[in-house]
Amino acid sequence: MKNHDAPNPPLAILLFTLFTLLPLNPAAGASHAGPLTYLWPLPADFNSGEQTLSVDPDLALVADGNGGKSAIIKDAFDRYKGIIFKRGGSGGRRSLALERFAAGGRKGKRSASYDVAGLKIVVHSGSEDLALGVDESYKLFIGKSDGQSIVWEATIEANTIYGALRGLETFSQLCVFDYGTKSVQIHKAPWFIQDKPRFNYRGMMIDTSRHYLPIEVIKQIIESMSYAKFNVLHWHIIDEQSFPLEVPSYPKLWKGSYSNWERYTVEDAYEIVNFAKSRGINVMAEVDVPGHAESWGVGYPDLWPSSSCREPLDVTKNFTFDLISGMLSDMRKIFPFGLFHLGGDEVNTDCWSSTPHVKKWLADRNMTTKGAYEYFVLKAQEIAISKGWIPVNWEETFNAFPSALNPKTIVHNWLGGGVCPAAVAKGFRCIFSNQGFWYLDHLDVPWEDVYTADPVEGIHDASKQKLVIGGEVCMWGETADTSDVLQTIWPRAAAAAERLWSKKEDISGNITLTALPRLHYFRCLLNRRGVAAAPVNNKYARQPPTGPGSCYLQ
């Protein structure tokens, strides 16, 4: 009896031959020769032809390998099939190809109507673990079968289910609805694509403290992230303005929410994490301490040094750290990702020195307020590490006391340039989010600046470059809520997404010729998928069009 969970040896041999013997071109944009390839982000290596293939609206899935039968794969295939065939559909009939593919065979009469009747997805690993550095590589082949070949018309091969998800996104972008034939077609076939990301960490931050974002809006953001192959949602859940998250061990904390209707239950948080995982996206939560925490004291006033000194949190009390430990224990049950953000930015310690009991505590320990800031950050790091997390801190902690930070610390750059080079020189890992380029609430930053900013700028040693794990665009929420958050994120976030995924040498040169037309196309693809991406050419992000015109030119 055939073992359907094992990789198909003939297929693996043939794909190896295709991908090693055929001349794969580096991304077309690098050579500036020939027509552009309208894929975003640009794959690492690919080869295409001149054929146009039709795709069966009853496109069938055949899963193979140890991970091919994963529910994540099946759900993703159904989801992308809905996107690809949003227009038309199967017209109520079941194709002969579907019958044959469902049976796992190739015998019998081939449907004369369509060139691509099925998609085979081969996933070698059965693991569904999602972590930083999970293999997201994939190979994609699309060609016209003669009915005798062992190659399926379309095949995705990946080591993990998350690589297969990235391949499905690429496949979906190659499928285009033709208004003349009213069918879905794939142009420039046959396609041979070998792809993998440049950086392991490709993040987007959302802020649900400055403005509450409903669960469905967060899901829309996550879904749109998957279209650009982002893989980390940095969830800045709480801040000084509001505390919307339920913490069972300290149930009064979410008294700091704006209202009883602007909250996230434990079940809500689980739902967001699981929804993201099914799209290959990790969720990194943030608890920003010791500053940015005034809202905590609404439920527990003892966390405030005094009624007139509501942040930073009270460094003198064991209760402060007991609460942080209890909260992180609750959150560890929800957030399995190995990284946890502890903030540590913009800490104004002036009121510590003017609060009598804090002032005495400092004097008893011969400690300055700067020393107390360091003490707090390091104690919070110890707590997070004890829960099995790697701590991430904003760059102020590194700028203030680099030698004291736990060596596991990942430094998160935001204030300006030069921080990642300095951090990796001392052996720390770094995340790039320079506010001059990748803060999406800075509405005057054009797409070109987002696109050309590079996380390893100023780092010339290859071994040090590897310590930059990637980058993140930040959607701070002071002026963004449900009404405008998506058009503030997109399309500029896509510029950073390609920088983080594609080879640097393939997306350099004259970006007005090689990137801008593709970014216009991707923005329109987002619009077609229901994502409210603003025009690319806006002087200020998220503005509406200035007048009539084509989506592809605005």
ZINORSUL-V214309 format. One record per residue. RES is the residue in one letter. SS is DSSP state (2 for helix, 1 for strand, 0 for the rest). PSI is psi in radians with two decimals (none if undefined). Layout:
# ZINORSUL-V214309
RES&SS&PSI, RES&SS&PSI
This chain:
# ZINORSUL-V214309
M&0&2.38, K&0&2.36, N&0&1.84, H&0&-0.17, D&0&-0.13, A&0&2.62, P&0&2.57, N&0&1.89, P&2&-0.81, P&2&-0.70, L&2&-0.81, A&2&-0.72, I&2&-0.78, L&2&-0.77, L&2&-0.68, F&2&-0.74, T&2&-0.79, L&2&-0.77, F&2&-0.26, T&2&-0.50, L&2&-0.54, L&0&2.51, P&0&1.79, L&0&2.30, N&1&2.44, P&1&2.90, A&0&2.41, A&2&-0.53, G&2&-0.43, A&2&-0.59, S&2&-0.28, H&0&0.32, A&0&2.41, G&0&3.09, P&0&2.71, L&0&2.70, T&0&2.02, Y&0&1.11, L&0&2.47, W&0&2.18, P&0&2.80, L&0&2.28, P&0&2.79, A&0&-0.84, D&1&2.46, F&1&2.82, N&1&2.41, S&0&2.94, G&0&-2.53, E&0&0.11, Q&1&2.70, T&1&2.19, L&1&2.51, S&1&2.59, V&1&2.25, D&1&2.21, P&1&-0.29, D&1&0.62, L&1&2.22, A&1&2.60, L&1&2.27, V&1&2.05, A&1&2.47, D&1&2.88, G&0&3.00, N&0&-0.49, G&0&0.02, G&0&-0.47, K&0&0.13, S&0&2.44, A&2&-0.50, I&2&-0.71, I&2&-0.82, K&2&-0.80, D&2&-0.70, A&2&-0.72, F&2&-0.80, D&2&-0.68, R&2&-0.82, Y&2&-0.57, K&2&-0.68, G&2&-0.61, I&2&-0.82, I&2&-0.71, F&0&0.65, K&0&-0.58, R&0&2.37, G&0&-1.54, G&0&-2.90, S&0&-0.12, G&0&0.39, G&0&0.04, R&0&2.77, R&0&2.14, S&0&2.68, L&2&-0.60, A&2&-0.71, L&2&-0.72, E&2&-0.78, R&2&-0.76, F&2&-0.67, A&2&-0.52, A&0&-0.14, G&0&0.25, G&0&2.99, R&0&0.14, K&0&2.84, G&0&3.10, K&0&2.30, R&0&2.43, S&0&2.24, A&0&-0.16, S&0&-0.53, Y&0&2.53, D&0&-0.63, V&1&1.87, A&1&-0.23, G&1&2.80, L&1&2.11, K&1&2.26, I&1&2.03, V&1&2.07, V&1&2.09, H&0&-0.64, S&0&2.41, G&0&-0.03, S&0&2.43, E&0&0.22, D&0&2.31, L&0&2.06, A&0&2.93, L&0&2.23, G&0&0.06, V&0&2.52, D&0&2.01, E&0&0.23, S&0&2.74, Y&1&2.85, K&1&2.42, L&1&2.21, F&1&2.29, I&1&2.12, G&0&3.04, K&0&2.01, S&0&2.61, D&0&0.10, G&0&-0.23, Q&0&-0.41, S&0&2.66, I&0&-0.14, V&0&2.35, W&0&2.79, E&0&-0.59, A&1&2.28, T&1&2.29, I&1&2.24, E&1&2.28, A&1&2.73, N&0&-0.52, T&0&2.86, I&2&-0.45, Y&2&-0.54, G&2&-0.69, A&2&-0.65, L&2&-0.72, R&2&-0.67, G&2&-0.65, L&2&-0.68, E&2&-0.78, T&2&-0.78, F&2&-0.76, S&2&-0.59, Q&2&-0.41, L&2&-0.30, C&1&2.07, V&1&2.34, F&1&2.23, D&1&2.11, Y&0&-0.39, G&0&-0.84, T&0&-0.17, K&0&0.78, S&1&2.89, V&1&2.32, Q&1&2.75, I&1&2.07, H&1&2.82, K&1&0.50, A&1&2.79, P&0&2.63, W&1&2.36, F&1&2.00, I&1&2.25, Q&1&2.17, D&1&2.57, K&0&2.74, P&0&2.66, R&0&-0.72, F&0&2.55, N&0&-0.49, Y&1&1.97, R&1&1.65, G&1&2.82, M&1&2.26, M&1&2.39, I&1&2.65, D&1&1.92, T&0&0.27, S&0&-0.78, R&0&-0.68, H&0&2.28, Y&0&2.35, L&0&2.13, P&0&2.74, I&2&-0.79, E&2&-0.55, V&2&-0.73, I&2&-0.69, K&2&-0.68, Q&2&-0.70, I&2&-0.80, I&2&-0.79, E&2&-0.77, S&2&-0.57, M&2&-0.69, S&2&-0.48, Y&2&-0.48, A&0&0.16, K&0&0.50, F&0&2.68, N&0&0.11, V&1&2.17, L&1&1.96, H&1&1.94, W&1&1.74, H&1&1.50, I&0&-0.78, I&0&2.70, D&0&-2.95, E&0&-0.48, Q&0&-0.67, S&0&2.72, F&0&1.53, P&0&-0.06, L&1&2.39, E&0&2.27, V&0&1.76, P&2&-0.64, S&2&-0.39, Y&2&1.35, P&0&-0.21, K&0&-0.14, L&2&-0.71, W&2&0.18, K&2&-0.30, G&2&0.10, S&0&2.82, Y&0&-0.67, S&0&2.98, N&0&-0.26, W&0&0.00, E&0&1.16, R&0&2.79, Y&1&2.10, T&0&2.93, V&2&-0.72, E&2&-0.64, D&2&-0.78, A&2&-0.75, Y&2&-0.78, E&2&-0.72, I&2&-0.78, V&2&-0.77, N&2&-0.66, F&2&-0.76, A&2&-0.74, K&2&-0.68, S&0&-0.22, R&0&0.17, G&0&0.52, I&0&2.16, N&1&2.69, V&1&2.02, M&1&2.00, A&1&2.71, E&1&2.33, V&0&1.86, D&0&1.95, V&0&2.65, P&0&-0.16, G&0&-3.06, H&0&0.69, A&0&0.35, E&0&-0.62, S&0&-0.37, W&2&-0.63, G&2&-0.15, V&2&-0.73, G&2&-0.53, Y&0&1.45, P&2&-0.37, D&2&-0.26, L&2&-0.35, W&1&2.33, P&1&-0.62, S&1&3.02, S&0&-0.40, S&0&-0.05, C&1&1.55, R&1&-0.13, E&1&2.56, P&1&2.87, L&1&2.77, D&0&1.98, V&0&-0.25, T&0&-0.32, K&0&2.35, N&2&-0.56, F&2&-0.64, T&2&-0.83, F&2&-0.51, D&2&-0.71, L&2&-0.77, I&2&-0.74, S&2&-0.77, G&2&-0.71, M&2&-0.77, L&2&-0.55, S&2&-0.75, D&2&-0.75, M&2&-0.50, R&2&-0.48, K&0&-0.38, I&0&-0.71, F&0&1.72, P&0&-0.25, F&0&2.51, G&0&-0.19, L&1&2.46, F&1&2.30, H&1&2.18, L&0&0.18, G&0&-2.11, G&0&0.17, D&0&2.81, E&0&0.89, V&0&1.90, N&0&1.89, T&0&0.18, D&2&-0.74, C&2&-0.27, W&2&-0.76, S&2&-0.22, S&0&0.07, T&0&2.07, P&2&-0.86, H&2&-0.52, V&2&-0.71, K&2&-0.73, K&2&-0.74, W&2&-0.74, L&2&-0.78, A&2&-0.73, D&2&-0.47, R&0&0.13, N&0&0.82, M&0&2.39, T&0&2.95, T&2&-0.57, K&2&-0.70, G&2&-0.62, A&2&-0.64, Y&2&-0.82, E&2&-0.79, Y&2&-0.77, F&2&-0.84, V&2&-0.79, L&2&-0.65, K&2&-0.70, A&2&-0.68, Q&2&-0.77, E&2&-0.72, I&2&-0.83, A&2&-0.75, I&2&-0.63, S&2&-0.36, K&0&0.02, G&0&0.33, W&0&2.68, I&1&2.19, P&1&2.43, V&1&2.31, N&1&2.54, W&1&2.76, E&2&-0.38, E&2&-0.59, T&2&-0.72, F&2&-0.71, N&2&-0.56, A&2&-0.72, F&2&1.16, P&0&-0.66, S&0&-0.33, A&0&-0.38, L&0&2.54, N&0&2.36, P&0&-0.29, K&0&-0.23, T&0&2.38, I&1&2.10, V&1&2.24, H&1&1.87, N&0&2.44, W&0&-0.50, L&0&-0.59, G&0&-2.91, G&0&2.89, G&0&-0.17, V&2&-0.83, C&2&-0.76, P&2&-0.72, A&2&-0.68, A&2&-0.82, V&2&-0.47, A&2&-0.45, K&0&0.12, G&0&0.05, F&0&2.68, R&1&2.78, C&1&2.57, I&1&2.28, F&1&2.17, S&0&0.67, N&0&2.08, Q&2&-0.40, G&2&-0.26, F&2&-0.71, W&2&0.32, Y&1&1.91, L&0&-0.31, D&0&-0.16, H&0&1.62, L&0&-0.23, D&0&0.08, V&0&2.03, P&0&2.85, W&2&-0.58, E&2&-0.71, D&2&-0.67, V&2&-0.75, Y&2&-0.69, T&2&-0.22, A&0&2.33, D&0&2.28, P&0&-0.49, V&0&0.28, E&0&2.28, G&0&0.00, I&0&2.00, H&0&-0.36, D&0&2.12, A&2&-0.63, S&2&-0.57, K&2&-0.61, Q&2&-0.59, K&0&-0.35, L&0&-0.27, V&1&1.82, I&1&-0.20, G&1&-2.60, G&1&3.08, E&1&2.33, V&1&2.48, C&1&2.12, M&1&1.37, W&0&2.55, G&0&0.24, E&0&-0.68, T&0&0.39, A&0&2.21, D&0&-2.83, T&0&-0.54, S&0&-0.37, D&0&0.11, V&2&-0.71, L&2&-0.71, Q&2&-0.22, T&2&-0.63, I&2&-0.86, W&0&2.49, P&0&0.05, R&2&-0.58, A&2&-0.54, A&2&-0.56, A&2&-0.74, A&2&-0.62, A&2&-0.73, E&2&-0.66, R&2&-0.63, L&2&-0.42, W&2&-0.83, S&0&2.77, K&0&2.38, K&2&-0.74, E&2&-0.36, D&2&-0.20, I&2&0.55, S&0&-3.02, G&0&-2.61, N&0&1.60, I&2&-0.34, T&2&-0.56, L&2&-0.66, T&2&-0.44, A&0&-0.75, L&2&-0.83, P&2&-0.62, R&2&-0.61, L&2&-0.70, H&2&-0.82, Y&2&-0.74, F&2&-0.66, R&2&-0.72, C&2&-0.60, L&2&-0.76, L&2&-0.78, N&2&-0.77, R&2&-0.51, R&0&0.13, G&0&0.21, V&0&2.20, A&0&1.13, A&0&2.29, A&0&2.89, P&0&2.53, V&0&-0.66, N&0&0.15, N&0&2.43, K&0&-0.67, Y&0&2.38, A&0&2.69, R&0&0.11, Q&0&2.66, P&0&2.99, P&0&2.63, T&0&-0.18, G&0&-3.07, P&0&2.66, G&0&2.96, S&0&2.50, C&2&-0.62, Y&2&-0.04, L&2&-0.01, Q&0&none
